[in-house]
Amino acid sequence: MFETDEGLWPYPRPDSPPLLTPEQAEHTLNVWLVPRFSMLTLFCLLEPLRVANRFGRDLFAWRLLSSDGEAVVASNGVRIDVDGAIASLDDTTRLMVVSSYDAEATVSFQDRAVLRRIAVHGGWLGGLDTAPFILARAGVLSGHRVALHWESVAAFRQEFPDLEVSTARYEMDDARLTGSGGAAGIDMMLTWIEQAYGPALADAVGLQLIHQRPRGGEEKPQPRYGDLQRGVIRALAVMEANLGKALSIPELCRLVGQSQRQLGRLFRHHFGETPQQCYLGMRLDRARQLLTDSQCLVTEAALASGFTQPAHFTRAYRLRFGEAPSVTSARSRNGG
């Protein structure tokens, strides 16, 4: 639930919120893009923050930076515009360094001086993929466990024998964040979200990203429904397979092999809602996806989601998303 001027809504904002400026957001992450950086790592770093903003207040903003304030070319050849140069950063800022190939080739003495200045003033420094090399050569990782891409571990240990290298996907304390890059950036940002706002928001963001976090620093991801009882997993699978044909709850229970009372108890325990409420939400989500990602009509989306009465569909849709399905459809058709 999140609060608006109109009261409490049970679902994230109906639209992705606009990109926030540092003045608008409660937290800002500055990202220094080193030439030939990993585009995958950048996306995995930013997407959890973007999705978190859908669930309520203006939580996160980000700024992309380079050494000289000019655009940077990623390892895949894509050119990315930036918002400024790292020299413009405040002393107590949050800065994440993203690099990949030839991490040190373009890093200057002045760049390392910026890192040292931030470290001296208690700033928050991080590095992903090969970026821990940049931080280590600037002398800002002493006393911190270091995680980096597995291909670089041997060379890092040889060059920095006094630093403790971790085999975890990422390491995170109050002042330093290092990680292996790629999907580990999602895990790192979900941990930050959890520390700042609690596990419910982090779990909700993970679900939106279709991402299952490893637990306790484990390298092997856990099964998607590892904590759920078999009957609940089976019920969710039946619901997903029948979004276009709304089953009655007694029929659902028959297919699952659970009594209505037992399944209701399990769903209230795991999700805080009844099987009927969960099923309705899944069908409405399907309708919204169709209206957003295709050119289908409202009536077509309703029928494809198991709704035979337009008035019922419109009421339920408006309650969940805060707008009529026709509004979603019009925005999609207009490219909004």
C-alpha positions, 0 to 999 in steps of 0.5 A: 500500500502507498499513500496519495492525495486520494488515499491508499492504493493497494498497488504500485503507481499505474505508470512508471514515474518520471525520472527523478532529479537529485533534488526530488529523490531521497537517495541519489546514486552517482555512476561513473562510467569508465570507457568499455564498461559493461552495459549489462552491469549498468542496467542491473544497477539502475533498474531496481531503483527505477522499479522501487519508485513505482511503489510509492514516494520519490525514492531514488535518482541517479546521475551518469558521469564520466571522467571528462563529462563527455559521452562514454562508449560501452563494451558493446559499442553503444554510446551513452550520454552522461550528466557531468564529470566526476570532478563535480561531485560533492565530498560526501556523495554516493559513487559507483564505478562501473567498468569492464575491459581495460579498466585502468586505461583511461583513469587519470591521477585526477580521477583517483584523487576524486575517489580519495577525496570522497573516501576521506570525507566519509563518502560511499564508494562502490565498484562493479566488475573490474572497477575494484582495481580502480578503487584499490589503486586509489587506495580506498579499499583498505580494511574492506572485503572486496568482491569482483568478477571471478576472472579478475580474482587471481590478478587482483590477489597478486597485485593487492595481497594485503586486501581481503578478496571475497568469493561472494557475488558482492560485499557491502558495508556502510562505506564500500560496495564491491561486486562481480557485475552483471546480475550481482548489481540487482542483488546489491541494489535490492539489499540497499533498498531493503536496508533503506526501506525494508524487505517488503519493498525489496521483495516486491522489486525483485518480483517485478524484475523476475529476479530471485535473490540468492540468500546469505551471499550464496552463489547458487540462486534458490528456486523461485518458489522455494519458501512456498508449500507445494499446494500454493505453488500448484495453485499459482501454476493453475492460475497462471495457466488459466488467466483467460478462463476464470476458474471458480475457486472450488474448481481451482481447489479441485485441480490443486487437490486442496480444500477451499479452507486450507488453500485460503489459509495458505494464501492468507499466510503467504500473501496476505490475501485470499486465493480469489483476490490473488487470482483476480490480481493476476488476471488484471495484471495480464489485462494491463500487460496486453493494453500496454504492450499491444494494440488490442482493444479494451474488450479484447484485453478483458476477454483474454483475461477472463472477464465477460462483463465490461463493467466488472472489468472496468471497476476492478481495473480502476481499483487496482491501477487507479485509472480506467483501462481505456486510459491505459489503452489510449496512452499505449496507442499514443506512444506514452 
